[in-house]
């Protein structure tokens, strides 16, 4: 691919919150055996197939997630976000997500509604374009496909 072709690809941020960097070793019965590196590879490879320039990020820092959401809003970048535990209580992140200027899809590896009661509420869902949950790493793939068709 030439540099000119790369510039034509839609840039997409895939943002991951706390503990997602521990995929593969953290509760594999809940989150599967794919490592974080495997998630990055699957997202970037599928993105390339779909004509998307996917950039995958992970942090345990709420402030950094908010800065990335601001970056996406300022750049009119689509976002796939797995907020991790911040899903349930981070109103600061919800406010940042509400400033979106492009589609924002909330994803979860597990189905939060099939788990503990405190996981049933998402403060992000109301400001997201959509939510995909319960399909393992495939939740990210479904979100990227939705963005490419959107």
Rosetta silent file (secondary structure, phi, psi, omega in degrees, C-alpha in Angstrom):
SEQUENCE: XXXXXXXXXXXXXXXXXXXXXXXXXXXXXXXXXXXXXXXXXXXXXXXXXXXXXXXXXXXXXXXXXXXXXXXXXXXXXXXXXXXXXXXXXXXXXXXXXXXXXXXXXXXXXXXXXXXXXXXXXXXXXXXXXXXXXXXXXXXXXXXXXXXXXX
SCORE:     score description
SCORE:     0.000 S_00000001
   1 L     0.000  135.811  179.089    0.000    0.000    0.000 S_00000001
   2 L   -80.731  163.641  178.670    1.308    3.436   -0.884 S_00000001
   3 H   -59.502  -36.769  179.310    1.456    6.286    1.590 S_00000001
   4 H   -63.360  -39.163  178.343   -1.367    8.013   -0.276 S_00000001
   5 H   -67.218  -39.125  179.273   -3.609    4.975    0.125 S_00000001
   6 H   -61.557  -37.460 -178.963   -2.831    4.791    3.853 S_00000001
   7 H   -67.171  -24.423 -178.788   -3.901    8.422    4.251 S_00000001
   8 H   -79.640  -13.639 -179.464   -7.313    7.613    2.748 S_00000001
   9 L   -70.793  138.982  174.804   -8.125    5.054    5.455 S_00000001
  10 E   -69.905  123.493  177.389  -10.566    6.139    8.152 S_00000001
  11 E   -78.881  135.579  179.755   -8.706    6.349   11.438 S_00000001
  12 E  -132.358  133.265  173.843  -10.461    4.580   14.333 S_00000001
  13 E   -96.812  130.629  171.687   -9.489    4.561   18.003 S_00000001
  14 E  -110.742  109.562 -171.412  -10.063    1.365   19.976 S_00000001
  15 E  -110.036  129.303 -178.740   -9.832    2.435   23.611 S_00000001
  16 E  -121.325  135.270 -179.674   -9.577    0.004   26.524 S_00000001
  17 L   -91.304 -159.163 -169.447   -9.934    0.797   30.204 S_00000001
  18 L   -57.620  140.393  174.423   -8.634   -0.768   33.397 S_00000001
  19 L    73.655   -5.068 -178.793   -7.389   -4.330   33.566 S_00000001
  20 H   -72.820  -20.014  173.569   -7.875   -5.023   29.860 S_00000001
  21 H   -67.222  -10.566 -178.708   -4.107   -5.139   29.406 S_00000001
  22 H   -98.214   11.119  178.135   -4.296   -8.347   31.488 S_00000001
  23 L   -54.057  144.629 -179.490   -6.374  -10.231   28.918 S_00000001
  24 L    96.334  -32.358  178.282   -5.340  -13.840   28.604 S_00000001
  25 L  -114.294  -21.399 -179.361   -4.341  -14.111   32.261 S_00000001
  26 L   -87.734  115.451  175.477   -7.237  -12.322   33.967 S_00000001
  27 L    37.445   65.041 -177.992  -10.202  -14.632   34.587 S_00000001
  28 H   -59.369  -23.056  177.005   -9.943  -16.552   31.292 S_00000001
  29 H   -68.697  -23.330  178.430  -13.265  -18.256   32.077 S_00000001
  30 H   -99.174  -45.041 -170.751  -14.908  -14.806   31.808 S_00000001
  31 H  -105.793   -0.147  178.047  -12.660  -12.919   29.373 S_00000001
  32 L    85.270  178.806 -175.659  -11.221  -15.742   27.261 S_00000001
  33 L  -101.607   -4.023  178.485   -7.669  -16.784   26.568 S_00000001
  34 L   -68.104  131.006  178.485   -6.762  -14.195   23.937 S_00000001
  35 L   -76.536  168.458  176.132   -3.990  -11.933   25.211 S_00000001
  36 H   -60.724  -42.223  177.782   -4.054   -8.163   24.922 S_00000001
  37 H   -59.331  -37.544  176.953   -1.426   -8.453   22.147 S_00000001
  38 H   -65.231  -39.308  176.416   -3.797  -10.872   20.405 S_00000001
  39 H   -61.847  -46.810  179.506   -6.642   -8.361   20.700 S_00000001
  40 H   -58.192  -46.933 -178.802   -4.458   -5.625   19.193 S_00000001
  41 H   -61.790  -46.392 -179.056   -3.465   -7.903   16.322 S_00000001
  42 H   -62.588  -41.897 -179.789   -7.044   -8.993   15.585 S_00000001
  43 H   -66.986  -44.590 -177.263   -8.336   -5.401   15.625 S_00000001
  44 H   -70.282  -38.406  178.568   -5.578   -3.980   13.425 S_00000001
  45 H   -66.892  -45.769  178.297   -5.737   -6.857   10.933 S_00000001
  46 H   -64.291  -41.793  177.263   -9.522   -6.702   10.625 S_00000001
  47 H   -54.907  -46.313  179.441   -9.340   -2.929   10.398 S_00000001
  48 H   -60.261  -42.194  177.769   -6.928   -3.184    7.473 S_00000001
  49 H   -61.031  -34.295 -176.556   -9.282   -5.642    5.724 S_00000001
  50 H   -90.254   -0.493 -179.314  -12.153   -3.171    6.236 S_00000001
  51 L    81.349   25.358  179.839  -10.147   -0.141    5.075 S_00000001
  52 E  -112.074  140.959  172.889   -9.749    1.289    8.593 S_00000001
  53 E   -94.803   94.236 -172.977   -6.564    2.541   10.230 S_00000001
  54 E   -91.206  129.847  175.673   -7.144    1.090   13.703 S_00000001
  55 E  -118.722  117.062 -176.773   -5.135    2.307   16.674 S_00000001
  56 E  -101.379  130.971 -179.263   -5.612    0.231   19.837 S_00000001
  57 E  -131.294  153.870  177.206   -4.870    1.787   23.235 S_00000001
  58 E  -145.427  140.339  176.451   -5.156    0.618   26.860 S_00000001
  59 L  -153.415  154.902  171.748   -4.804    2.394   30.186 S_00000001
  60 L   -98.618    4.688 -172.602   -5.739    2.004   33.818 S_00000001
  61 L  -103.688  115.144 -179.082   -5.927    5.816   34.118 S_00000001
  62 H   -58.990  -41.248 -179.756   -9.359    7.457   33.919 S_00000001
  63 H   -62.024  -38.720  178.624   -7.842   10.825   33.014 S_00000001
  64 H   -66.215  -40.962  175.955   -5.995    9.344   30.054 S_00000001
  65 H   -58.341  -42.496  179.479   -9.208    7.745   28.762 S_00000001
  66 H   -64.110  -42.915  177.861  -10.902   11.137   28.964 S_00000001
  67 H   -61.444  -39.749  178.403   -8.035   12.804   27.056 S_00000001
  68 H   -65.765  -37.316  176.461   -8.333   10.141   24.349 S_00000001
  69 H   -66.158  -37.275  175.317  -12.087   10.777   24.076 S_00000001
  70 H   -63.782  -44.354  177.883  -11.376   14.506   23.714 S_00000001
  71 H   -56.844  -45.176  179.966   -8.801   13.718   21.010 S_00000001
  72 H   -63.746  -43.356  179.380  -11.386   11.635   19.160 S_00000001
  73 H   -63.325  -44.827 -179.695  -14.037   14.361   19.439 S_00000001
  74 H   -64.921  -34.009 -178.657  -11.622   17.041   18.232 S_00000001
  75 H   -94.584    3.378 -177.676  -10.479   14.842   15.343 S_00000001
  76 L    54.715   43.301 -176.748  -13.948   13.552   14.447 S_00000001
  77 L   -97.649  132.881  171.555  -12.641   10.013   14.950 S_00000001
  78 E   -63.661  150.218 -177.308  -14.890    6.989   15.410 S_00000001
  79 E  -132.759  138.008  164.262  -14.292    5.147   18.686 S_00000001
  80 E  -111.608  122.808 -175.973  -14.703    1.596   19.909 S_00000001
  81 E  -129.269  130.391  168.149  -14.489    1.728   23.701 S_00000001
  82 E  -112.818   98.319 -174.864  -14.367   -0.894   26.389 S_00000001
  83 L   -73.532   -4.804 -176.657  -14.410    1.279   29.513 S_00000001
  84 H    59.911 -143.045 -177.645  -13.867   -1.690   31.842 S_00000001
  85 H   -63.042  -22.556  177.974  -15.024   -0.960   35.383 S_00000001
  86 H   -63.411  -18.407  177.396  -15.374    2.753   34.548 S_00000001
  87 H   -48.669  -38.864 -166.282  -18.502    1.704   32.611 S_00000001
  88 H   -90.931  -12.622 -174.106  -20.520    1.641   35.799 S_00000001
  89 L  -152.586   -3.606 -175.453  -19.639    4.905   37.518 S_00000001
  90 L   -86.244   91.389  177.565  -17.372    7.289   35.593 S_00000001
  91 H   -70.010  -26.923  175.590  -19.555   10.286   34.907 S_00000001
  92 H   -64.785  -42.320  178.144  -16.451   12.216   33.845 S_00000001
  93 H   -69.617  -37.085  176.300  -15.851    9.653   31.100 S_00000001
  94 H   -60.444  -43.823  179.119  -19.538    9.707   30.182 S_00000001
  95 H   -63.284  -38.042  177.074  -19.362   13.500   29.794 S_00000001
  96 H   -67.121  -42.402  179.413  -16.294   13.157   27.561 S_00000001
  97 H   -64.620  -32.278 -178.878  -18.001   10.458   25.473 S_00000001
  98 L   -68.771  -13.737  178.577  -21.080   12.667   25.071 S_00000001
  99 L   -86.985    7.139 -175.367  -18.933   15.189   23.198 S_00000001
 100 L   -56.208  147.030  178.225  -18.378   12.699   20.387 S_00000001
 101 L  -120.997    8.132  178.330  -18.430   13.987   16.821 S_00000001
 102 L  -149.610  170.141 -179.844  -18.345   10.555   15.171 S_00000001
 103 L   -56.876  143.779  176.100  -19.797    7.155   16.038 S_00000001
 104 E  -132.973  119.945 -178.982  -18.824    5.694   19.416 S_00000001
 105 E  -113.329  122.831  176.275  -19.497    2.017   20.067 S_00000001
 106 E   -83.832  131.327  178.134  -19.304    0.624   23.599 S_00000001
 107 E  -126.519  152.779  173.568  -18.061   -2.967   23.742 S_00000001
 108 E  -141.569  138.565  179.625  -17.763   -5.592   26.444 S_00000001
 109 L   -69.617  -47.056  177.152  -16.144   -9.000   26.183 S_00000001
 110 L   -94.870  174.408  175.550  -18.582  -10.583   28.626 S_00000001
 111 L   -94.784  105.619 -177.244  -22.288   -9.873   28.970 S_00000001
 112 H   -56.920  -29.670 -177.479  -22.545   -7.454   31.926 S_00000001
 113 H   -75.976  -11.256  176.883  -26.225   -8.327   32.413 S_00000001
 114 H   -99.466    9.656 -176.652  -25.325  -11.974   33.041 S_00000001
 115 L  -118.798 -159.266 -177.154  -22.920  -11.014   35.808 S_00000001
 116 L   -57.796  150.554 -176.526  -23.052   -9.259   39.182 S_00000001
 117 H   -54.487  -40.791 -176.477  -25.808   -6.688   39.700 S_00000001
 118 H   -63.370  -19.009 -179.932  -23.387   -3.734   39.909 S_00000001
 119 H   -85.624   -5.839 -175.208  -22.280   -4.475   36.328 S_00000001
 120 H   -74.424  -19.268 -178.127  -25.800   -4.109   34.922 S_00000001
 121 L  -101.292  133.022  173.097  -25.640   -0.301   34.715 S_00000001
 122 L  -122.023  126.166  175.518  -23.611    1.579   32.116 S_00000001
 123 L   -83.198  -10.345 -178.710  -23.251    5.341   32.261 S_00000001
 124 L   -88.160  -35.116 -173.210  -21.726    5.224   28.746 S_00000001
 125 H   -52.049  -39.422 -175.989  -24.541    3.430   26.883 S_00000001
 126 H   -66.419  -20.483 -179.627  -26.862    6.445   26.814 S_00000001
 127 H  -111.290    3.388  178.825  -24.319    8.526   24.878 S_00000001
 128 L   -88.694  155.641  173.517  -22.973    5.726   22.646 S_00000001
 129 L   -68.362  -32.608  179.772  -24.102    5.040   19.098 S_00000001
 130 E  -170.884  168.894  179.288  -24.530    1.416   20.138 S_00000001
 131 E  -132.288  135.734  177.092  -23.384   -1.289   22.523 S_00000001
 132 E  -127.591  125.891 -175.878  -22.071   -4.761   21.722 S_00000001
 133 E  -146.639  149.925  170.522  -21.515   -7.221   24.558 S_00000001
 134 L    92.037    6.105 -177.456  -21.077  -10.880   25.298 S_00000001
 135 L  -109.101   23.112 -178.426  -19.282  -12.061   22.165 S_00000001
 136 L    62.351 -146.505  177.925  -15.786  -12.267   23.614 S_00000001
 137 L   -62.868  -23.257  176.737  -13.129  -10.605   21.497 S_00000001
 138 H   -59.391  -21.248  176.230  -15.674  -10.843   18.682 S_00000001
 139 H   -59.267  -39.661  177.845  -17.463   -7.851   20.266 S_00000001
 140 H   -66.436  -42.254 -179.422  -14.616   -5.668   18.967 S_00000001
 141 H   -63.114  -42.246  177.516  -14.817   -7.252   15.534 S_00000001
 142 H   -61.991  -40.104  179.166  -18.563   -6.629   15.336 S_00000001
 143 H   -64.536  -44.259  179.796  -18.006   -2.988   16.330 S_00000001
 144 H   -64.109  -39.079  177.033  -15.323   -2.477   13.669 S_00000001
 145 H   -63.938  -40.959  177.765  -17.595   -4.033   11.051 S_00000001
 146 H   -61.186  -42.933  178.510  -20.425   -1.718   12.117 S_00000001
 147 H   -64.228  -38.806 -177.571  -18.136    1.304   11.760 S_00000001
 148 H   -70.503  -25.845 -179.690  -16.953    0.225    8.319 S_00000001
 149 H   -90.528  -14.482 -170.723  -20.543   -0.140    7.122 S_00000001
 150 L   -78.495    0.000    0.000  -21.742    3.030    8.794 S_00000001
